[in-house]
Each structure stands twice: as structure tokens, then as C-alpha cells.
Amino acid sequence: MVTKDNIYSDLAVPPGFFLQDVIDDLEMSKSELADKLGQSEEWVADLLSGKESIAPDIARRLTEITDVPVHIWSGLEERYRITLSRAAKRKTG
């Protein structure tokens, strides 16, 4: 008999958490990141907190800015949104 248990973390970590570490390592301010992304500082703050998503075009631009591969940004975003979705489903039953 084979059983398959899917174990998932219910800790939703926004990709902005990782992005903050990356820009800190690059000694880049949030203001500078906003300029490079062509976005407002408020939008960048929302990106870092997970209120804004890393869309494919933002992932590509983040790669150009940070040298972190685009699939990393996209994967972190996807995992975060899936975790949020699972948590919402558990709440509603």
C-alpha cells in the first residue's frame, strides 16, 4: 500500500522578503529600486510586503537590476500566492 502525504508550509513569505535582502546586499535604497523599476516608492513598499505581485515584466526587470534569475522571482511569487490560496481555502472550509 502506498500513501502519499502532501505536506505544505502554511507560512506565506512574500518574495519581497528576499528582495529586501538582495537590495540590502547591493546597497540599494528602496527609492533607487523604485526609480530603476519605473514605479513609485509606495508601490515598491507594497511589493516588499506582498501586497503587489511580481508580474513577469517586473521579474524580468528585477533580474536586470539584481542578477537574480527571472525564474527565481517568478517561483517565489507563485509559491507565495499558492500558500495564501491554501490558507484562504482552509479558513472557508
C-alpha positions as CSV (number, residue, x, y, z in Angstrom):
1,M,0.0,0.0,0.0
2,V,1.3,3.4,-1.0
3,T,0.3,6.5,0.8
4,K,1.1,10.0,-0.4
5,D,1.1,12.8,2.1
6,N,1.5,16.3,0.8
7,I,3.0,18.5,3.4
8,Y,2.9,22.2,2.8
9,S,4.1,25.1,4.8
10,D,1.4,27.4,5.9
11,L,3.9,30.2,6.4
12,A,3.4,32.6,3.5
13,V,6.6,34.5,2.9
14,P,6.3,37.3,0.4
15,P,9.0,37.4,-2.3
16,G,9.7,40.9,-1.2
17,F,11.3,39.5,1.9
18,F,14.0,38.0,-0.3
19,L,14.1,41.1,-2.5
20,Q,14.8,43.3,0.6
21,D,17.8,41.1,1.4
22,V,19.0,41.4,-2.2
23,I,18.8,45.2,-2.4
24,D,20.4,45.5,1.0
25,D,23.3,43.4,-0.2
26,L,23.5,45.6,-3.3
27,E,23.4,48.7,-1.0
28,M,20.4,49.9,-3.0
29,S,17.7,52.0,-1.4
30,K,14.0,51.4,-1.9
31,S,13.9,54.8,-3.7
32,E,16.7,53.7,-6.1
33,L,14.9,50.4,-6.8
34,A,11.6,52.3,-7.4
35,D,13.5,54.5,-10.0
36,K,15.0,51.5,-11.7
37,L,11.6,49.8,-11.9
38,G,9.8,52.9,-13.0
39,Q,7.5,52.7,-10.1
40,S,6.7,54.8,-7.0
41,E,8.3,54.2,-3.6
42,E,4.8,53.3,-2.3
43,W,4.5,50.6,-5.0
44,V,7.9,49.2,-4.0
45,A,6.8,49.1,-0.3
46,D,3.7,47.2,-1.4
47,L,5.9,44.8,-3.4
48,L,8.2,44.2,-0.5
49,S,5.2,43.5,1.8
50,G,3.5,41.2,-0.7
51,K,0.6,43.5,-1.4
52,E,1.8,43.8,-5.0
53,S,2.7,40.8,-7.2
54,I,5.9,40.2,-9.1
55,A,4.4,40.1,-12.6
56,P,6.5,38.6,-15.4
57,D,7.7,42.0,-16.6
58,I,8.7,43.0,-13.1
59,A,10.5,39.7,-12.6
60,R,12.4,40.4,-15.8
61,R,13.3,43.9,-14.7
62,L,14.4,42.6,-11.3
63,T,16.7,40.2,-13.0
64,E,18.3,43.0,-14.9
65,I,18.7,45.0,-11.7
66,T,19.8,42.3,-9.3
67,D,21.2,39.4,-11.5
68,V,18.8,37.0,-9.7
69,P,17.4,34.8,-12.4
70,V,13.8,35.5,-13.5
71,H,12.6,32.0,-12.6
72,I,13.6,32.6,-9.0
73,W,11.4,35.8,-8.8
74,S,8.5,34.0,-10.6
75,G,8.8,30.9,-8.4
76,L,8.9,32.9,-5.2
77,E,5.8,34.8,-6.3
78,E,4.0,31.6,-7.3
79,R,4.8,29.8,-4.1
80,Y,3.7,32.8,-2.0
81,R,0.3,33.2,-3.8
82,I,-0.4,29.4,-3.6
83,T,0.3,29.4,0.1
84,L,-2.1,32.3,0.6
85,S,-4.7,30.5,-1.5
86,R,-4.4,27.3,0.6
87,A,-4.7,29.4,3.8
88,A,-7.8,31.1,2.5
89,K,-9.3,27.7,1.5
90,R,-8.7,26.3,4.9
91,K,-10.5,29.2,6.5
92,T,-13.6,28.8,4.3
93,G,-13.6,25.0,4.7
